[in-house]
Amino acid sequence: MLFNETPILYIDADITKAARCIKALSHQLRFKILCVLGNRSVSVQEFVERVGSSQSNISQHLSILRERNILDHKKEANHVYYFIDE
């Protein structure tokens, strides 16, 4: 890094938030969920089919990703769709 460049993360709050996101993604199933998600919205049922875990387990991990502000969701009729929170 050149001396006159400002570091990308230099505010403690930003570093803390980044560390919490990295910790959330360190779990294999949560990382797999993000890989399935990509840049689109995915229903809980599709996660169950593609990830290969129970709906309750997927929902638990989706909840953790929502709490960390990594994912957001929208409800349409009887389905809940998740997407990356930008």
N, C-alpha and C positions, 0 to 999 in steps of 0.2 A: 504494500500500500504506500502510496506517495504521502509525504508529510502534510500536504494541504487537503487531502481527501477526508471527508467526514465518514466515520464508520456507519454502516447501515443501521446497526442496533447499538445505541449508546445510552438510551434512556432506560433506567432500571425497570420501569413498568413494561416497556416493550420486550426487554430481555425475559422478564418473568412470564409474560404472555407466550412468547415463543417457546420457552422451556416447557410450559404446561401443554402446549400443542404437541411438541415432540414426545413428551411423556405419554400423551393420549394415543399417539400413533405407534408407540412402541409395542403395543399388543398386536399379535399376529392377525386376529380376527378383525380388529378395527382398521388395520392397514389394508386388509383384503377388501373390506367394505368400501374404502376409498378407491381402490383399484377398480372395483366393479362400477362404482359411481361415475368416474371420469368427469366429463363436463355436462352431464345430463341429470334429469330427475329420475329417481328409481323408487318404485314402490317397495314396501316392506316385503310383500310376497315375492317379488323378484329377487330381493336379497336372499331370502330363505332358499329359493331354488338355485341360485348361482353360487352362494357361499357354502351351502350345505350344513346349516345349523338350524336349531329350532327357532320358531318365531319369537318366543320369549327371550332367548339368548341374544338374537339379533336386536330386538327392541332395547334390551339392556345396554348393549354397546352403542346403538344409535343415540340413546339418551346421554351417554357419556360424551359423545362427540358433539351433541347439541349444547350440553352444559359448558363445554370448552369453546363454544362459538365457532366450531369448525363446520358444522352442518346446520342447515335450517330445514324447515319442512312446510308443506302445504297440504291441506285436506281437500279432497275432491270426492264427494259422495262417501262411500265406505272405504276409501283408500287414502293412505298417507304416503306422500312422495317426499323423498329427501334429496337435497342438493347442497353443493358447497356454498357456504355463507361467505359472500364476498364483501 
